[in-house]
Amino acid sequence: MIRGTYRPPRPLARSGPEDLTAAMVSGSLSADALLRRYCTLVFASTGSYQETARRLGLDRRTVKDKVDEAWLERLRSDGRHTLARASDGGMNGDGQQ
């Protein structure tokens, strides 16, 4: 109380996985939004549409359609989220990332 005011500490920002978990638990995402975020989260980890599709049991084209570029950019800019590239060099099988 040296300055006569109290400022409680701000909560720490959540990482991508924590953000997705909180949204799932609260039921605030539609099924399509949940699939988009989950595909994006796995893609951010693998760097490959093909590997993401294999892990999720989806077609690569579906994964490519569902990856949310805005949320992907947010994940990539989050210092706590590291991107591990797949052994295929991050390529999705058709020469694109």
URTA-V679507 format. One line per field, one symbol per residue. ss: DSSP state (@ for helix, = for strand, . for the rest). phi: phi as a letter, one per 40 degrees, with the letter a starting at -180 (. if undefined). psi: psi as a letter, one per 40 degrees, with the letter a starting at -180 (. if undefined). A space follows every 10 residues. Layout:
BEGIN
ss->???
phi->???
psi->???
END
This chain:
BEGIN
ss->.......... .....@@@@@ @@@@@@.... @@@@@@@@@@ @@@@@@..@@ @@@@@@...@ @@@@@@..@@ @@@@@@@... .......... .......
phi->.ccgbbbccc cccccdcccc ccccccgcbc ccccccccdc ccccccgacc ccccccgbcd ccddcccccc cccccccccc bcccccccgg cchbgbc
psi->fdeeihhiii iiiiiddddd dddddefeii dddddddddd ddddddehdd dddddefiid dddddehhdd ddddddehde hihhiieeee ieefei.
END
